[in-house]
Amino acid sequence: MDRMKIHPACLMLPPLPPKAFADLRASVKAIGLVAPILTAPDGSILDGKNRYHACEREKVTPRFEKADLRGMDPIAWVLEVNRHRIRNSSQLALAGARLVTGTHGGDRHSEAFKSANCGLELTRAAAAARLNISAAAIDRAQFILEHGVPELVSYVEYGEVPLGPAFDVAHMSRQDQLACCAIDGKAVRVAARVWREKKLADHTSVAIEPSLKQLLKTTRRLDDVDRRTALDVILRATQAEIAALPKAKSAA
């Protein structure tokens, strides 16, 4: 059968997890397609891309029906129908990033791009406004889609890891990403916190060192007695700050 186009509003939703898709394929193979695949006015698939792919894999002829949009535009309709699948702003940000990037990027002004995306073109700002999220959230989601391993993207898509921690982990090497993703969502969040704290420490040391050098240089203008007093004040203040810090937990 000729391959159908999938509307961008449908592509913004995550695919089914592997186990759920395997179950869908088994059902399609055993009893055929129960629910029809719904299409947009332009004929592209608006709801049912997973059912469509299952039919492709099992060589089952799919059934199509026109979606009743009830006056809504395709994006609003898809979001309403799939409320149960997009429950938080992190999932919305991924959806927005997919609306902006379309079919894996490319020249947004080319005819091939417009055809593949059913004529829908949304800027980052427009997608953010449509989904009622910030453009910065879409930027972070795009970074995750481009640099995160598929397992990391899945944790965000299914509501197990928020956008912020996933964005941090996406900066890590592929090997490190896979290592924490192989455990669970909590391990991903912990890895994000460790990466963020290390980044903060690195930036802090870079920022503090010049200031410290300047401070010590300033004390050299004093005579020996006053300089000793100034350095003693600096030392005592530093020791007091260290003493006020929480004690490090045992590594046992």
Secondary structure, DSSP 8 states (H G I E B T S, - for coil): -----B-HHHHTS----HHHHHHHHHHHHHH--SS-EEE-TTSSEEE-HHHHHHHHHHT----EEE---TT--HHHHHHHHTTTT--SHHHHHHHHHHHHHTTT---TTSHHHHHHTTT----HHHHHHHHTS-HHHHHHHHHHHHHS-HHHHHHHHTTSS-HHHHHHHTTS-HHHHHHHHTT-HHHHHHHHHHHHHHHHHHHHHHHHHHHHHHHHHHHTTS-HHHHHHHHHHHHHHHHHHHHHS-------
